[in-house]
Amino acid sequence: MHPIDITIIVAYMAGLIVMGYMLGKGNKSQKDYFIGGRSVATLPIALSIAATTMSANGFIGGPGWAYTSGMIAFMLNYSIPIVMIITLSVFLPFFYNLDVTSIYEYIEMRLGGISRMLAVFGFVVSNIIQVGSFLFIPSLIIQQFTGWSLSVVVPIVVVVSIIYTLLGGIKAVIWTDAIQMIVLWGGLIVTMGIIIANLEVGFFEALGEAKEDGKLAALDFSLDVQLENGFWVALIGGTFLWLKYYATDQTQTQRMFAAKSVTEVKKSICISGFVMNIMYFVFMLIGVLLFITMDGRSFENSNNVMITFIASNIPVGVLGLMIAGVFAAAMSSIDSVLNSVTTVFIKDVYEKFITKGEEASLKVSMIFTLVFGLLLIVFTLLAFGDTTASILQVVGSYLSYFSGSILAMFLLGMLTKKANDKGVAIGFVVGIILTAYIGKMGIVNWLWNYPIGCAFTLIIGYTASFLFKTEKVGSEEFTILGQRAKLKAEGRTEDQEGTSILPGAIDKYTYILLGFFIAQTVFLLLIQL
């Protein structure tokens, strides 16, 4: 790698550290560190939500997937606008009104300690799996250009993420994510420009060739339950996948809790829905165009499609910016996991079992961020060095076995009065076992595991709860209907900006996202006809 490119990457990482230091000056308490004192603006939250989702997996793995499968790969994100509607209308107002720091605090409020610990366990395991993949992709790229080993690349990325997260807390996470999203968009624009300039035919002629090769066909209405990214599995399975992630996962809800009001939460979710799906579509379009420019040559690993393109076509200086964009995508996911896992450990484990309810200090919170970051380096080096399949598919299939059951725990608490701690815990464990069994049989595509796991846990958890009728159940105010009734009785139905804070309220943000979903569907139909 040229010294100019190395200088650009080093300067970028140094800039992130300086930003973390500047943003962390105002942190005086644990609440400042974890949720920014509920003072963060809308746009950086929106960009941070999108940045965490995209990661380096999307930037490298996305085009590789589209190169192989075509626009049908976009369908993994197809349901996001619908999920965002449900999240901003129901889940986030409900949790925001409870004024919790960790979303899993709610599980104990409504159900009990056993269910809470199981949810925390599921969260930690899922994020360990995910964050390892976030580190694997950048290592592939740096190895390609420098020959550096995984044992060098991983510590660099994680240590930089640790430093600015430690210095600035959630505010550093959100604002650096926002900057990293801008850098990532810059990389996409440069990539698209170079690809179009290298086309031997015009842009629309290239799309015509892609269409003839079946690369623009995204909507497949087949009822085959093994079909990858078919319309029905994308709509139903994808909805359960993303709903668990955006509505009940601390990595996403924590930045939403940092917003100034319910209005700001809804705005940020709405904006991020647009940003994510437009960006993901661009990822797919890049993959399709690369298929044309590379004449459909085969690759042993789909992740190598973008790596090969970058190595062959990006000039000095621009290459440094491009790799900085990849690191940006990786670190935007890593910093979120560092901050959110620390939050969950402090609020759901340390304060529950060690301090017995006494709030942990800011110093203790920062120490655990450092410890988890170091453990993350070790895990990634041990677990992800030999991955060769598309990283997007590998990670998703692992998470599918228990993510649906985590979502079901929240649904049982929010939607029912009868569900209780032991019953839901039984449903959670049995639901995961049954889902994993079905998944291993290969009867259905892995995306179906999310609704299947959710359904098993809902049915078994609710039924098993009747075996423990005498068990204490949380107050009705911890259900959606109960919270609505309480807020109405208190005359608190809107925030200071006039937006309804009632869970389940339909407003303009709902209609905007619904319009986007419809427009997205029409567009996908038009390009494949």
C-alpha positions as CSV (number, residue, x, y, z in Angstrom):
1,M,0.0,0.0,0.0
2,H,1.3,3.5,-0.9
3,P,2.4,5.8,2.0
4,I,-0.3,8.3,0.9
5,D,-3.0,5.7,1.5
6,I,-1.6,4.7,4.8
7,T,-1.4,8.4,5.9
8,I,-5.1,8.9,5.0
9,I,-6.1,5.8,7.0
10,V,-4.0,6.8,10.1
11,A,-5.3,10.4,9.9
12,Y,-8.9,9.2,9.7
13,M,-8.5,7.0,12.8
14,A,-6.7,9.7,14.7
15,G,-9.6,12.1,13.9
16,L,-12.1,9.6,15.4
17,I,-10.1,9.5,18.6
18,V,-10.0,13.3,18.8
19,M,-13.7,13.4,18.2
20,G,-14.3,10.9,21.0
21,Y,-12.2,13.0,23.4
22,M,-14.1,16.2,22.5
23,L,-17.5,14.6,22.8
24,G,-16.7,12.9,26.1
25,K,-15.8,16.1,28.0
26,G,-19.3,16.6,29.1
27,N,-19.8,13.1,30.5
28,K,-20.3,13.3,34.2
29,S,-22.5,10.3,35.0
30,Q,-23.4,6.8,33.9
31,K,-26.5,8.2,32.2
32,D,-24.3,10.6,30.1
33,Y,-22.0,7.7,29.1
34,F,-24.8,5.2,28.1
35,I,-27.6,7.4,26.7
36,G,-26.0,10.8,26.3
37,G,-28.3,12.4,28.9
38,R,-31.1,12.1,26.3
39,S,-29.8,15.1,24.5
40,V,-28.6,13.8,21.1
41,A,-30.0,15.3,17.9
42,T,-32.1,13.5,15.3
43,L,-29.9,13.3,12.2
44,P,-26.8,11.8,13.9
45,I,-29.0,9.2,15.6
46,A,-30.6,8.3,12.2
47,L,-27.2,8.0,10.5
48,S,-25.8,6.0,13.4
49,I,-28.7,3.5,13.2
50,A,-28.1,3.1,9.5
51,A,-24.3,2.9,9.9
52,T,-24.5,0.1,12.5
53,T,-26.7,-2.0,10.2
54,M,-24.7,-1.5,7.0
55,S,-21.2,-2.4,8.4
56,A,-18.4,-3.6,6.3
57,N,-20.4,-6.7,5.6
58,G,-22.8,-4.7,3.4
59,F,-20.0,-2.7,1.7
60,I,-18.0,-5.8,0.7
61,G,-20.4,-8.8,1.1
62,G,-23.4,-7.0,-0.4
63,P,-22.0,-6.5,-3.9
64,G,-20.5,-9.9,-3.8
65,W,-23.9,-11.4,-3.1
66,A,-25.6,-9.4,-5.8
67,Y,-22.8,-10.4,-8.3
68,T,-23.8,-14.0,-7.7
69,S,-27.5,-13.9,-7.1
70,G,-28.6,-10.5,-8.6
71,M,-31.1,-8.0,-7.2
72,I,-32.9,-10.8,-5.3
73,A,-30.2,-10.3,-2.7
74,F,-31.8,-6.9,-1.9
75,M,-34.8,-8.7,-0.6
76,L,-33.0,-9.3,2.7
77,N,-33.7,-5.6,3.5
78,Y,-37.0,-5.5,1.7
79,S,-39.2,-5.4,4.9
80,I,-37.2,-2.7,6.7
81,P,-39.7,0.1,6.1
82,I,-42.5,-2.1,7.5
83,V,-40.3,-2.9,10.5
84,M,-39.6,0.7,11.1
85,I,-43.3,1.5,11.0
86,I,-43.9,-1.0,13.8
87,T,-40.8,0.1,15.7
88,L,-41.6,3.8,15.8
89,S,-45.3,3.3,16.3
90,V,-45.3,0.7,19.0
91,F,-42.0,-0.5,20.5
92,L,-39.8,2.6,20.9
93,P,-42.5,4.9,22.4
94,F,-43.4,2.1,24.8
95,F,-39.8,1.7,26.0
96,Y,-38.9,5.4,25.9
97,N,-41.8,6.1,28.2
98,L,-40.4,3.6,30.8
99,D,-37.2,5.6,31.0
100,V,-35.0,2.5,31.0
101,T,-31.3,2.4,30.1
102,S,-31.1,-1.3,29.1
103,I,-34.1,-2.6,27.3
104,Y,-33.8,-5.8,29.2
105,E,-34.7,-4.0,32.4
106,Y,-38.2,-4.1,31.1
107,I,-38.2,-7.9,30.9
108,E,-37.7,-8.0,34.7
109,M,-40.3,-5.2,35.3
110,R,-42.9,-7.2,33.5
111,L,-41.9,-10.9,33.8
112,G,-39.0,-11.5,36.2
113,G,-35.3,-12.2,36.7
114,I,-35.1,-15.6,34.9
115,S,-36.5,-14.2,31.7
116,R,-34.3,-11.2,31.9
117,M,-31.1,-13.2,32.2
118,L,-32.1,-15.4,29.3
119,A,-32.7,-12.4,27.2
120,V,-29.3,-10.9,28.2
121,F,-27.6,-14.2,27.4
122,G,-29.2,-14.2,23.9
123,F,-28.2,-10.6,23.3
124,V,-24.6,-11.2,24.3
125,V,-24.2,-14.4,22.2
126,S,-25.8,-12.8,19.1
127,N,-23.6,-9.8,19.3
128,I,-20.4,-11.8,19.8
129,I,-21.3,-13.7,16.6
130,Q,-22.1,-10.5,14.7
131,V,-19.2,-8.4,15.8
132,G,-16.7,-11.1,14.9
133,S,-18.0,-10.9,11.3
134,F,-17.7,-7.1,11.3
135,L,-14.0,-7.5,12.0
136,F,-13.4,-10.3,9.5
137,I,-14.3,-8.3,6.4
138,P,-11.8,-5.4,6.9
139,S,-9.1,-8.0,7.6
140,L,-9.6,-9.5,4.2
141,I,-9.1,-6.2,2.5
142,I,-6.1,-5.1,4.5
143,Q,-4.5,-8.6,3.9
144,Q,-5.1,-8.1,0.2
145,F,-3.2,-4.8,0.0
146,T,-0.6,-5.0,2.7
147,G,0.0,-8.7,3.6
148,W,-0.8,-7.9,7.2
149,S,-2.2,-10.8,9.1
150,L,-5.5,-11.0,10.9
151,S,-3.6,-10.8,14.2
152,V,-2.5,-7.3,13.2
153,V,-5.6,-5.9,11.6
154,V,-8.1,-7.0,14.3
155,P,-6.4,-5.3,17.2
156,I,-5.9,-2.0,15.2
157,V,-9.7,-1.8,14.4
158,V,-10.8,-2.7,17.9
159,V,-8.3,-0.6,19.8
160,V,-9.3,2.5,17.9
161,S,-12.9,1.7,18.5
162,I,-12.3,1.1,22.2
163,I,-10.4,4.4,22.6
164,Y,-13.0,6.7,21.2
165,T,-15.9,4.8,22.7
166,L,-14.2,5.0,26.1
167,L,-13.5,8.7,25.8
168,G,-17.0,9.7,24.5
169,G,-19.5,7.1,25.4
170,I,-22.8,6.9,23.4
171,K,-22.3,10.4,22.1
172,A,-19.0,9.4,20.5
173,V,-20.6,6.3,19.1
174,I,-23.5,8.2,17.5
175,W,-21.5,11.1,16.1
176,T,-18.6,9.0,14.8
177,D,-21.1,6.6,13.2
178,A,-22.7,9.6,11.5
179,I,-19.3,10.7,10.1
180,Q,-18.5,7.1,9.1
181,M,-21.8,6.9,7.2
182,I,-20.8,10.0,5.2
183,V,-17.4,8.4,4.5
184,L,-19.1,5.2,3.4
185,W,-21.4,7.1,1.1
186,G,-18.3,8.8,-0.4
187,G,-16.8,5.3,-1.0
188,L,-20.0,4.2,-2.7
189,I,-20.1,7.2,-5.0
190,V,-16.5,6.8,-6.0
191,T,-17.0,3.1,-6.6
192,M,-20.1,3.7,-8.7
193,G,-18.3,6.4,-10.7
194,I,-15.3,4.2,-11.5
195,I,-17.6,1.3,-12.5
196,I,-19.7,3.4,-14.9
197,A,-16.5,4.9,-16.4
198,N,-15.1,1.4,-17.1
199,L,-18.3,0.1,-18.7
200,E,-17.8,-0.8,-22.4
201,V,-21.4,0.0,-23.1
202,G,-23.7,2.7,-21.7
203,F,-25.2,2.5,-18.2
204,F,-28.7,1.6,-19.4
205,E,-27.3,-0.8,-22.0
206,A,-25.4,-2.5,-19.1
207,L,-28.6,-2.7,-17.1
208,G,-30.2,-4.3,-20.2
209,E,-27.5,-7.0,-20.3
210,A,-28.0,-7.6,-16.6
211,K,-31.7,-7.9,-17.1
212,E,-31.2,-10.5,-19.8
213,D,-29.0,-12.5,-17.4
214,G,-31.8,-12.4,-14.8
215,K,-29.8,-10.1,-12.4
216,L,-32.6,-7.5,-12.0
217,A,-35.3,-9.9,-11.0
218,A,-35.9,-9.2,-7.3
219,L,-39.5,-10.3,-6.6
220,D,-40.0,-14.0,-6.8
221,F,-43.5,-15.0,-5.6
222,S,-42.9,-18.7,-5.5
223,L,-44.3,-20.6,-2.5
224,D,-41.2,-22.7,-2.2
225,V,-40.2,-22.5,1.5
226,Q,-36.6,-23.2,0.7
227,L,-36.3,-20.4,-1.8
228,E,-33.6,-17.9,-0.7
229,N,-34.8,-14.3,-0.5
230,G,-38.2,-15.0,-2.2
231,F,-40.9,-12.4,-1.7
232,W,-42.8,-14.3,1.1
233,V,-39.8,-15.2,3.2
234,A,-38.4,-11.7,2.7
235,L,-41.7,-10.1,3.8
236,I,-42.5,-12.4,6.7
237,G,-39.2,-13.9,7.8
238,G,-37.4,-10.6,7.1
239,T,-39.9,-8.7,9.2
240,F,-39.3,-10.9,12.2
241,L,-35.5,-10.7,11.7
242,W,-35.3,-6.9,11.6
243,L,-38.1,-6.4,14.2
244,K,-36.0,-8.3,16.7
245,Y,-33.0,-6.2,15.8
246,Y,-34.5,-2.7,15.7
247,A,-37.2,-3.0,18.4
248,T,-35.7,-5.3,21.0
249,D,-31.9,-5.3,20.6
250,Q,-29.8,-3.0,22.8
251,T,-27.4,-2.0,20.1
252,Q,-30.2,-0.2,18.3
253,T,-32.6,0.9,21.1
254,Q,-29.8,2.5,23.1
255,R,-29.1,5.2,20.6
256,M,-32.9,5.8,20.3
257,F,-33.1,6.2,24.1
258,A,-30.5,9.0,23.7
259,A,-32.9,11.1,21.7
260,K,-34.4,14.3,23.2
261,S,-38.1,13.2,22.8
262,V,-40.4,10.7,21.2
263,T,-40.7,13.0,18.3
264,E,-36.9,12.8,17.8
265,V,-37.0,9.0,18.1
266,K,-39.6,8.8,15.4
267,K,-37.8,11.2,13.1
268,S,-34.5,9.3,13.4
269,I,-36.1,5.9,12.8
270,C,-38.0,7.3,9.7
271,I,-34.8,8.8,8.2
272,S,-32.7,5.7,8.9
273,G,-35.3,3.6,7.1
274,F,-34.8,5.6,3.9
275,V,-31.0,5.8,4.2
276,M,-30.5,2.1,4.8
277,N,-32.6,0.7,2.0
278,I,-31.3,3.2,-0.6
279,M,-27.7,2.4,0.4
280,Y,-28.4,-1.3,0.3
281,F,-29.9,-1.0,-3.1
282,V,-26.7,0.8,-4.3
283,F,-24.7,-2.1,-2.8
284,M,-26.7,-4.5,-4.9
285,L,-26.5,-2.3,-8.1
286,I,-22.7,-2.2,-7.7
287,G,-22.6,-6.0,-7.6
288,V,-24.8,-6.3,-10.7
289,L,-22.7,-3.8,-12.7
290,L,-19.5,-5.6,-11.6
291,F,-21.0,-8.8,-13.0
292,I,-21.2,-7.0,-16.4
293,T,-17.8,-5.3,-16.3
294,M,-16.0,-8.6,-15.1
295,D,-17.9,-10.7,-17.7
296,G,-19.4,-12.9,-15.0
297,R,-16.0,-14.4,-14.1
298,S,-16.2,-16.9,-11.1
299,F,-14.8,-16.3,-7.7
300,E,-14.1,-18.8,-5.0
301,N,-15.4,-16.5,-2.4
302,S,-18.2,-13.9,-3.2
303,N,-16.5,-11.4,-0.8
304,N,-13.5,-11.3,-3.2
305,V,-15.6,-9.6,-5.9
306,M,-15.3,-6.1,-4.3
307,I,-11.8,-6.8,-3.0
308,T,-10.6,-7.6,-6.5
309,F,-12.3,-4.6,-8.0
310,I,-10.7,-2.3,-5.4
311,A,-7.3,-3.8,-6.0
312,S,-7.5,-3.4,-9.7
313,N,-9.2,-0.1,-10.3
314,I,-8.8,2.3,-7.4
315,P,-5.9,4.9,-7.7
316,V,-3.5,6.0,-5.0
317,G,-5.1,8.4,-2.5
318,V,-8.6,7.3,-3.4
319,L,-7.6,3.8,-2.3
320,G,-6.8,5.2,1.2
321,L,-10.2,6.9,1.3
322,M,-11.9,3.6,0.2
323,I,-10.2,1.5,2.9
324,A,-11.0,4.2,5.4
325,G,-14.6,3.8,4.3
326,V,-14.4,0.0,5.0
327,F,-12.9,0.6,8.4
328,A,-15.6,3.2,9.0
329,A,-18.3,0.6,8.3
330,A,-16.6,-1.9,10.6
331,M,-16.0,0.5,13.5
332,S,-19.5,1.9,13.3
333,S,-20.8,-1.6,14.2
334,I,-18.0,-2.4,16.7
335,D,-18.4,0.8,18.8
336,S,-22.1,0.1,19.1
337,V,-21.6,-3.4,20.3
338,L,-18.9,-2.2,22.8
339,N,-21.2,0.4,24.3
340,S,-24.4,-1.6,24.3
341,V,-22.9,-4.8,25.7
342,T,-21.2,-2.8,28.4
343,T,-24.6,-1.1,29.2
344,V,-26.3,-4.5,29.4
345,F,-23.6,-6.0,31.6
346,I,-23.6,-3.0,34.0
347,K,-27.4,-2.6,34.2
348,D,-28.5,-6.3,33.9
349,V,-25.7,-8.1,35.7
350,Y,-23.3,-5.9,37.7
351,E,-25.9,-3.7,39.3
352,K,-28.3,-6.6,39.8
353,F,-25.9,-9.1,41.4
354,I,-22.8,-7.1,42.5
355,T,-24.0,-3.7,43.8
356,K,-27.6,-4.9,44.5
357,G,-29.3,-2.0,42.8
358,E,-26.7,0.7,43.5
359,E,-25.7,2.5,40.3
360,A,-22.2,1.7,39.0
361,S,-19.8,4.6,38.6
362,L,-18.7,6.1,35.3
363,K,-15.2,4.6,35.9
364,V,-16.6,1.1,36.4
365,S,-18.6,1.4,33.2
366,M,-15.5,2.5,31.2
367,I,-13.4,-0.4,32.6
368,F,-15.9,-2.9,31.4
369,T,-15.9,-1.3,27.9
370,L,-12.2,-1.9,27.8
371,V,-12.4,-5.5,29.1
372,F,-15.1,-6.5,26.6
373,G,-13.1,-4.9,23.7
374,L,-10.0,-7.0,24.6
375,L,-12.1,-10.1,24.8
376,L,-13.6,-9.2,21.4
377,I,-10.1,-9.3,19.8
378,V,-9.4,-12.8,21.2
379,F,-12.8,-14.2,20.1
380,T,-12.4,-12.9,16.6
381,L,-8.9,-14.2,16.1
382,L,-10.0,-17.7,17.3
383,A,-13.4,-18.0,15.6
384,F,-13.5,-16.2,12.3
385,G,-10.2,-16.8,10.5
386,D,-11.4,-19.6,8.2
387,T,-14.8,-18.3,7.1
388,T,-15.2,-18.6,3.3
389,A,-18.9,-18.4,2.7
390,S,-20.8,-15.1,2.2
391,I,-20.5,-13.5,5.6
392,L,-24.0,-12.0,5.4
393,Q,-25.5,-15.5,5.0
394,V,-23.3,-17.1,7.6
395,V,-24.1,-14.6,10.4
396,G,-27.8,-14.5,9.6
397,S,-28.2,-18.3,9.8
398,Y,-26.4,-18.5,13.2
399,L,-28.6,-15.8,14.7
400,S,-31.9,-17.2,13.3
401,Y,-32.0,-20.0,15.8
402,F,-32.7,-17.8,18.9
403,S,-33.5,-14.3,17.7
404,G,-37.2,-15.1,17.1
405,S,-37.5,-16.4,20.7
406,I,-36.0,-13.2,22.1
407,L,-38.6,-11.1,20.2
408,A,-41.3,-13.4,21.5
409,M,-40.3,-12.7,25.1
410,F,-41.0,-9.0,24.6
411,L,-44.2,-9.7,22.8
412,L,-45.5,-11.9,25.6
413,G,-44.8,-9.2,28.1
414,M,-46.2,-6.3,26.1
415,L,-49.3,-8.0,24.6
416,T,-50.5,-10.3,27.4
417,K,-51.4,-10.2,31.1
418,K,-51.1,-13.9,31.8
419,A,-47.5,-14.5,30.7
420,N,-45.1,-14.9,33.6
421,D,-41.4,-15.4,34.3
422,K,-41.1,-19.2,34.5
423,G,-43.6,-19.8,31.7
424,V,-41.8,-17.4,29.3
425,A,-38.4,-18.9,30.3
426,I,-39.6,-22.4,29.4
427,G,-41.0,-21.1,26.1
428,F,-37.7,-19.4,25.3
429,V,-35.6,-22.5,25.9
430,V,-37.9,-24.9,24.2
431,G,-38.5,-22.5,21.3
432,I,-34.8,-22.3,20.6
433,I,-34.3,-26.1,20.7
434,L,-37.2,-26.7,18.3
435,T,-36.1,-23.9,15.9
436,A,-32.5,-25.2,15.8
437,Y,-33.8,-28.7,15.1
438,I,-35.9,-27.5,12.2
439,G,-33.1,-25.4,11.0
440,K,-30.6,-28.3,11.0
441,M,-33.1,-30.4,9.0
442,G,-32.9,-27.9,6.2
443,I,-36.7,-28.0,5.6
444,V,-37.0,-24.2,5.1
445,N,-34.8,-21.3,4.2
446,W,-33.0,-19.9,7.3
447,L,-35.0,-16.7,7.3
448,W,-38.1,-18.7,8.2
449,N,-36.4,-19.6,11.5
450,Y,-37.2,-16.2,12.8
451,P,-41.0,-16.4,12.7
452,I,-40.9,-20.1,13.5
453,G,-38.9,-19.5,16.7
454,C,-41.1,-16.6,17.6
455,A,-44.3,-18.7,17.2
456,F,-42.9,-21.6,19.2
457,T,-41.9,-19.3,22.1
458,L,-45.2,-17.4,22.0
459,I,-47.3,-20.6,22.1
460,I,-45.2,-22.6,24.6
461,G,-44.4,-19.6,26.8
462,Y,-48.0,-18.5,27.1
463,T,-49.3,-22.0,27.7
464,A,-46.6,-22.8,30.2
465,S,-47.4,-19.6,32.1
466,F,-50.7,-21.2,33.2
467,L,-48.7,-23.7,35.2
468,F,-47.5,-20.9,37.4
469,K,-50.7,-18.9,38.1
470,T,-49.6,-17.9,41.6
471,E,-46.4,-16.4,40.4
472,K,-46.2,-12.6,40.7
473,V,-46.7,-10.8,37.4
474,G,-45.7,-7.3,36.6
475,S,-48.2,-4.4,36.7
476,E,-50.6,-3.9,33.8
477,E,-48.8,-0.6,33.1
478,F,-46.0,-2.7,31.7
479,T,-48.3,-3.9,28.8
480,I,-49.1,-1.8,25.8
481,L,-52.7,-1.4,26.7
482,G,-51.9,-0.7,30.3
483,Q,-49.4,2.0,29.4
484,R,-51.8,3.7,27.0
485,A,-54.5,3.7,29.7
486,K,-52.1,5.1,32.3
487,L,-50.9,7.9,30.1
488,K,-54.4,8.9,29.1
489,A,-55.5,8.9,32.7
490,E,-52.6,11.2,33.6
491,G,-53.3,13.5,30.6
492,R,-49.9,12.8,29.1
493,T,-50.5,11.7,25.5
494,E,-48.1,14.0,23.6
495,D,-44.6,15.3,24.0
496,Q,-43.5,18.9,23.9
497,E,-43.5,18.9,20.1
498,G,-47.0,17.7,19.8
499,T,-46.3,14.1,18.8
500,S,-48.3,11.3,20.4
501,I,-46.3,9.3,22.9
502,L,-48.9,6.5,23.1
503,P,-47.6,3.2,21.9
504,G,-49.7,2.1,18.8
505,A,-50.4,5.7,17.6
506,I,-50.4,6.2,13.8
507,D,-48.9,9.4,12.6
508,K,-47.2,11.1,9.6
509,Y,-44.0,9.1,10.1
510,T,-46.0,5.9,9.7
511,Y,-47.5,7.1,6.4
512,I,-44.1,8.3,5.1
513,L,-42.5,4.9,5.6
514,L,-45.6,3.1,4.2
515,G,-45.3,5.2,1.0
516,F,-41.6,4.4,0.8
517,F,-42.3,0.7,1.1
518,I,-45.0,0.9,-1.7
519,A,-42.7,2.9,-4.0
520,Q,-39.8,0.5,-3.3
521,T,-42.1,-2.5,-4.3
522,V,-43.3,-0.7,-7.5
523,F,-39.7,0.1,-8.5
524,L,-38.5,-3.5,-8.0
525,L,-41.4,-4.7,-10.2
526,L,-40.6,-2.2,-12.9
527,I,-36.9,-3.0,-13.2
528,Q,-37.6,-6.8,-13.6
529,L,-40.5,-6.5,-16.1
